[in-house]
Amino acid sequence: MPGLRAPSYRVPWMSSRVLILSWEYPPVIEGGLARHVRKLAEALVRQGTTVDVLTRGNDQRPARAEHGFDGLAGLTVHRVREPSWPRDLDRFVAWVQQMNEDMLAAGERLAQEGSYDLINVNDWLFANAAAELSYRLEVPYVTTIHATEHGRHQGWVEDLPQSHIHSVERWMAHRADAVIVCSYYMRGHVADIFDIEERRIAVIPNGVDPNDLRPSGDLQALRREFAAPHEKLVLLVGRLVYEKGFQLALDALPGVMEEVGNVRFLVAGSGTHETELRSQAERLGLSEHGTFLGWIGDDVLHSLYRIADLCVVPSIYEPFGLVALEAMASGCPCIVADTGGLREVVPVGERVGLRFNGGDAEHLGVMIERLLVDDELRDRLVTEASEHVLRFDWDDIAQRTRGIYDELAELAPREGARRG
């Protein structure tokens, strides 16, 4: 909450028990955040840190605790019952405020059972609760910024609720004792729009575990549902929102179909832009050549990566690019926009995927055509990408995150003496 006094930390400080606040955690999944928090928490526990995750529930039952997905000792997930979603967007801010109050109360109850050494919040939604807990418990406050409202709306943050969200994010970045972002692109972006020094921002990428990307069922039968043996299948995956750029891919496909022939597409995901995308596909004459699947579970998603001939990630704004990483780890070649964190997931000079000029549907069409007709190129990209994705290892990511925690451990006594 803006105006909080700076905490005076306890001494000594040890990074042994951490409370992570997150808007989502499996099986409550709306995007990549849920997977990130789960895999980070599990890796931290494997390295000796006790982790409690405080998140919202997906039903109306009372708050409850779960011991991770596999009963992993040292990881406990605490779910707080959420109020009913507001129908009116204008009431969204009040709804989030109520959730923060409930999260704060739940966090204080947990702290009575055992002390925490650090609070790590993901994005803005629970920032107020996390900061207040940090202050009351006198422990450091870390914020992980996965995306910004400024980026999602291409800088248009003058009106509510965007202006409110932007102001909370800015305050959160300044309030935090440490800021973590997922790419060097995001470090520059966050430093610029929130006016903070880049040296205060640590870059730790998202990760991928190829062992998690296991397909299920009969892949040949699944493939036959969407494409004949002689047809090529183009996959689009993610939240169906404007900044993900799926409208660019749809604009590119008619030309691809004319040049290549026998091309079909799949759109997997849901979101606020879905109706408009379906209408666009109808206008472009694409409806008979593809399928909108809506929201799908991870088991189906992992299978789609295996049956597609390529995956297109056409984002206008993309802090990282987890879909591209998952696709490459699954053996599906990728074409990504030359923008944001995608440049780091598919770097220039490394033949792990192709990039097109961001926002340019015509150039995207050229790159899709190239990859669909060149089997040798496609095979080479798959081979190189299988090695490239090993750089994004969760144990390494957790170790780097612990490095941030440990750095705060060293600073906390001095900061406490100076601020107290």
TIVEXKOL-166678 format. One record per residue (C-alpha): x, y, z. Coordinates in steps of 0.05 Angstrom, whole numbers, padded with zeros to 5 digits, always signed. Layout:
N
XYZ/...
***
This chain:
420
+00000+00000+00000/+00030+00067-00019/+00059+00104+00040/+00082+00043+00079/+00142+00054+00124/+00204+00016+00105/+00212-00047+00147/+00267-00057+00199/+00292-00128+00187/+00303-00180+00241/+00374-00203+00253/+00400-00254+00237/+00366-00269+00170/+00367-00338+00138/+00333-00357+00072/+00302-00420+00100/+00226-00407+00095/+00195-00365+00039/+00123-00344+00026/+00106-00336-00047/+00041-00301-00067/+00013-00316-00135/-00052-00300-00172/-00054-00370-00200/-00025-00438-00185/-00043-00505-00217/-00097-00528-00227/-00119-00455-00229/-00084-00436-00294/-00096-00374-00337/-00027-00368-00368/+00046-00382-00357/+00048-00353-00287/+00018-00415-00254/+00070-00461-00285/+00127-00413-00267/+00109-00410-00194/+00098-00484-00188/+00164-00504-00220/+00204-00450-00183/+00174-00471-00116/+00189-00544-00128/+00261-00529-00149/+00272-00484-00088/+00247-00539-00042/+00295-00589-00075/+00351-00541-00057/+00332-00537+00016/+00284-00478+00021/+00216-00489+00054/+00163-00456+00010/+00092-00437+00024/+00050-00413-00035/-00009-00369-00020/-00058-00366-00077/-00132-00363-00094/-00178-00423-00098/-00221-00442-00157/-00284-00457-00118/-00322-00432-00057/-00296-00480-00006/-00258-00452+00055/-00183-00439+00052/-00143-00503+00053/-00072-00529+00046/-00043-00577-00004/+00026-00608-00004/+00047-00594-00075/+00028-00637-00134/+00066-00699-00111/+00064-00688-00036/+00133-00656-00040/+00159-00646+00030/+00174-00573+00044/+00123-00545-00005/+00053-00526+00018/+00000-00491-00024/-00051-00451+00015/-00114-00432-00025/-00158-00374-00004/-00230-00373-00025/-00242-00318-00075/-00304-00273-00077/-00350-00279-00137/-00321-00247-00199/-00351-00179-00212/-00392-00173-00276/-00376-00100-00282/-00303-00083-00300/-00308-00020-00259/-00315-00062-00197/-00253-00103-00212/-00207-00058-00171/-00252-00066-00110/-00253-00141-00121/-00177-00144-00122/-00175-00102-00058/-00220-00152-00023/-00175-00209-00046/-00115-00172-00018/-00148-00164+00049/-00165-00238+00050/-00094-00256+00029/-00065-00211+00083/-00107-00245+00136/-00088-00314+00111/-00014-00295+00110/-00016-00270+00181/-00048-00335+00204/+00007-00374+00169/+00061-00330+00201/+00034-00348+00270/+00049-00421+00255/+00121-00407+00236/+00163-00347+00217/+00180-00328+00145/+00246-00301+00122/+00223-00269+00057/+00160-00251+00017/+00161-00260-00059/+00100-00235-00097/+00086-00247-00171/+00057-00188-00209/+00012-00133-00182/-00052-00168-00161/-00029-00187-00091/+00025-00133-00084/-00010-00095-00029/-00020-00157+00014/+00052-00179+00004/+00080-00111+00021/+00038-00105+00084/+00060-00175+00105/+00133-00156+00092/+00124-00094+00136/+00088-00129+00193/+00135-00189+00194/+00197-00145+00184/+00224-00187+00127/+00249-00169+00056/+00200-00160-00001/+00216-00187-00071/+00171-00175-00131/+00174-00215-00195/+00145-00176-00253/+00123-00222-00309/+00088-00168-00351/+00064-00096-00345/-00002-00062-00359/+00037-00011-00399/+00063-00065-00444/-00002-00103-00450/-00038-00040-00474/+00019-00010-00515/+00026+00049-00468/-00048+00066-00463/-00056+00069-00387/-00093+00134-00377/-00162+00106-00364/-00188+00060-00309/-00174+00006-00291/-00109+00008-00331/-00086+00073-00296/-00097+00041-00228/-00060-00022-00246/-00002+00017-00276/+00004+00059-00212/+00005-00003-00168/+00058-00035-00211/+00101+00028-00208/+00094+00032-00132/+00108-00042-00125/+00173-00036-00165/+00197+00022-00121/+00174-00011-00056/+00209-00077-00069/+00276-00094-00039/+00291-00133-00102/+00258-00137-00171/+00262-00199-00215/+00242-00201-00288/+00244-00257-00340/+00285-00225-00395/+00335-00169-00410/+00281-00137-00452/+00237-00134-00390/+00293-00104-00348/+00298-00045-00396/+00223-00039-00402/+00211-00039-00327/+00268+00009-00313/+00242+00057-00366/+00168+00060-00351/+00176+00058-00275/+00238+00102-00272/+00282+00056-00231/+00355+00038-00240/+00370-00025-00281/+00420-00047-00229/+00361-00059-00181/+00330-00108-00229/+00354-00180-00235/+00342-00220-00298/+00324-00293-00286/+00289-00328-00344/+00230-00375-00343/+00245-00448-00351/+00221-00511-00383/+00223-00584-00361/+00219-00630-00422/+00196-00686-00376/+00133-00647-00361/+00114-00642-00435/+00090-00713-00443/+00035-00725-00494/-00024-00769-00478/-00068-00814-00520/-00061-00835-00592/-00023-00780-00628/-00038-00807-00697/-00112-00807-00682/-00108-00736-00655/-00071-00713-00717/-00125-00743-00761/-00178-00701-00724/-00146-00637-00750/-00107-00653-00813/-00101-00705-00867/-00034-00740-00879/-00018-00695-00939/-00035-00630-00902/+00009-00585-00860/-00015-00564-00791/+00001-00495-00762/-00009-00486-00687/-00025-00422-00648/-00026-00427-00572/-00039-00378-00516/-00088-00329-00486/-00131-00299-00540/-00116-00226-00526/-00095-00171-00574/-00022-00167-00551/-00010-00240-00569/-00017-00222-00642/-00059-00280-00668/-00094-00232-00715/-00028-00225-00752/-00023-00301-00762/-00094-00304-00788/-00079-00247-00837/-00018-00286-00862/-00053-00353-00872/-00094-00340-00936/-00031-00324-00975/+00005-00384-00945/-00052-00430-00966/-00051-00401-01036/+00024-00411-01044/+00034-00477-01007/-00035-00510-01010/-00061-00563-00962/-00050-00522-00899/-00094-00524-00837/-00089-00487-00771/-00107-00497-00698/-00120-00442-00647/-00115-00467-00575/-00134-00419-00519/-00188-00371-00496/-00191-00298-00479/-00224-00231-00491/-00203-00228-00564/-00233-00296-00583/-00298-00271-00614/-00261-00221-00657/-00211-00273-00680/-00266-00321-00699/-00300-00265-00739/-00234-00248-00773/-00224-00321-00793/-00295-00321-00822/-00281-00257-00862/-00216-00285-00889/-00249-00350-00912/-00208-00391-00862/-00264-00424-00824/-00263-00487-00866/-00187-00493-00859/-00179-00494-00783/-00207-00502-00714/-00213-00458-00652/-00207-00507-00594/-00219-00459-00536/-00184-00471-00470/-00148-00538-00466/-00112-00574-00410/-00037-00587-00408/-00043-00660-00430/-00077-00640-00495/-00030-00581-00505/+00031-00625-00500/+00001-00671-00551/-00013-00614-00599/+00060-00594-00598/+00077-00664-00622/+00028-00667-00680/+00037-00597-00709/+00085-00582-00766/+00102-00515-00735/+00082-00468-00679/+00075-00393-00692/+00084-00343-00635/+00065-00275-00667/+00063-00232-00604/+00062-00156-00607/+00083-00153-00533/+00118-00212-00503/+00160-00208-00439/+00188-00278-00448/+00156-00330-00495/+00141-00393-00456/+00099-00423-00513/+00160-00421-00559/+00203-00454-00507/+00152-00509-00495/+00143-00521-00569/+00218-00527-00582/+00225-00574-00522/+00170-00617-00553/+00204-00622-00621/+00158-00572-00656/+00195-00520-00698/+00178-00447-00683/+00168-00381-00718/+00167-00322-00669/+00160-00247-00673/+00224-00207-00670/+00202-00172-00607/+00210-00171-00531/+00235-00232-00495/+00224-00276-00556/+00290-00249-00582/+00324-00283-00523/+00285-00348-00529/+00301-00351-00604/+00367-00313-00609/+00398-00288-00674/+00455-00331-00699/+00430-00395-00667/+00389-00438-00714/+00336-00458-00663/+00277-00423-00696/+00257-00369-00746/+00238-00297-00731/+00195-00250-00770/+00189-00174-00767/+00142-00160-00709/+00074-00135-00731/+00087-00153-00804/+00036-00205-00827/+00064-00207-00898/+00134-00225-00873/+00104-00276-00826/+00071-00309-00886/+00137-00313-00922/+00170-00347-00862/+00113-00397-00854/+00117-00415-00927/+00193-00425-00921/+00187-00471-00862/+00129-00512-00889/+00164-00529-00954/+00235-00541-00928/+00237-00606-00890/+00312-00603-00882/+00308-00535-00849/+00252-00558-00803/+00292-00619-00781/+00354-00577-00768/+00316-00527-00725/+00286-00584-00684/+00355-00615-00671/+00387-00549-00651/+00328-00528-00608/+00330-00594-00568/+00399-00572-00542/+00381-00499-00535/+00323-00510-00487/+00369-00545-00437/+00395-00475-00418/+00328-00460-00386/+00335-00509-00329/+00291-00500-00267/+00345-00521-00218/+00391-00467-00246/+00334-00416-00244/+00320-00434-00171/+00394-00427-00154/+00396-00358-00185/+00333-00339-00148/+00364-00362-00083/+00422-00317-00100/+00375-00258-00097/+00347-00282-00031/+00418-00292-00003/+00439-00223-00025/+00381-00194+00015/+00403-00237+00073/+00470-00201+00073/+00439-00132+00066/+00381-00140+00114/+00419-00130+00179/+00452-00067+00153/+00387-00041+00124/+00352-00055+00189/+00404-00016+00229/+00401+00042+00179/+00325+00045+00174/+00305+00027+00244/
***
